[in-house]
Amino acid sequence: MAVNKFRFAVQSSTAASAAEWKDLARKAEANGYSTLHAPDHYVDPASNGGQLLAAFPALAAAAAVTDTLRVGTRVLCIDYHQPVVLAKSAATLDFLSDGRFELGLGAGWVKSEYESMGLTLDSTPTRIARLADTVTFLKAFFGGDTIEMTNSAVNVHGMKGAPVPASKSMPIMIGGGAQKMLTLAGQLADIVSFNFNNKAGAVTPASIQSAMDAGMKDRLSWVKAGAGSRFDQIELEVGAYFTVVTPDALPTAEKMGQMFGITGEEMMAHPNALIGSVDAICDRLVERRERYGISYITVSDRNLEPFAPVVARLNGK
């Protein structure tokens, strides 16, 4: 297993003003974060407010006020974006940011969002197959090829991919938590994001339990099965959704775990959790990289500053 250097990202899609969003990008860069991620949701079942900022224009604005910060989608639902428009938008953002864009893709899963948008949530196998076909098309487009392609995602003829991304090898991230998605990610992605198994169409205690540490070896094996000999070239990422920098780790984890039906110890070990002091979190990240190869960590923007000492200590190591 190749040991990648640590990279850290911040994820956000909200800001009270344009100035606040741009300031977030500058703070992320100043504190050593590699990437600013934006998700791709339009209806938020928890708040009924939805995602404030659309990913592409928000990330373009972030790239415009920074010099080295990468920007990325984590992750775009392919069913919300016509593939040709998606390809053009992604290539343009990479071109204009001088190769700083990471394209994260997923097959979609939020049932209530599909319903609110008037979209059909097809079966999981159908959506995964469409994701695979979309990636095949995107790679052809990004290569500047003249495309003749008909599959479950596209029906295009005589189309030449333009602009060619500045990086010539724009990283593609695919996220998921179940076997078929992670196997596909191993086959096609440059970055694999380990997430929950959200087969219920919503985040539930069961979906959070599906991603516990006990099953990590299985999930890693699915990626390896898809990747074959190219596994060592893949970067492994996880969203640390449950991050609390605190000296009171176990009590904090116990309180949090109660919401999901798991113990404090299980919450502490959860791959999507980082709870404890700066020293303890650094040790846990190094241990997880040694065991699983996970080196790319994404935290919420609310943790940008509390988590910054971890970034400073491990960045690039």
PEKA-V757509 format. One record per run of one state. SS is the DSSP state (alpha for helix, beta for strand, coil for the rest). FROM is the first residue (numbers start at 1). LEN is the number of residues. If there is no record, write none. Layout:
ss=SS from=FROM len=LEN
ss=SS from=FROM len=LEN
This chain:
ss=coil from=1 len=6
ss=beta from=7 len=5
ss=coil from=12 len=6
ss=alpha from=18 len=13
ss=coil from=31 len=4
ss=beta from=35 len=4
ss=coil from=39 len=16
ss=alpha from=55 len=10
ss=coil from=65 len=5
ss=beta from=70 len=4
ss=coil from=74 len=2
ss=beta from=76 len=2
ss=alpha from=78 len=3
ss=coil from=81 len=2
ss=alpha from=83 len=14
ss=coil from=97 len=4
ss=beta from=101 len=6
ss=coil from=107 len=4
ss=alpha from=111 len=7
ss=coil from=118 len=6
ss=alpha from=124 len=19
ss=coil from=143 len=3
ss=beta from=146 len=5
ss=coil from=151 len=4
ss=beta from=155 len=6
ss=coil from=161 len=11
ss=beta from=172 len=5
ss=coil from=177 len=2
ss=alpha from=179 len=10
ss=coil from=189 len=2
ss=beta from=191 len=4
ss=coil from=195 len=10
ss=alpha from=205 len=5
ss=coil from=210 len=3
ss=alpha from=213 len=21
ss=coil from=234 len=1
ss=beta from=235 len=5
ss=coil from=240 len=2
ss=beta from=242 len=4
ss=coil from=246 len=3
ss=alpha from=249 len=10
ss=coil from=259 len=5
ss=alpha from=264 len=6
ss=coil from=270 len=3
ss=beta from=273 len=4
ss=coil from=277 len=1
ss=alpha from=278 len=15
ss=coil from=293 len=1
ss=beta from=294 len=7
ss=alpha from=301 len=14
ss=coil from=315 len=3
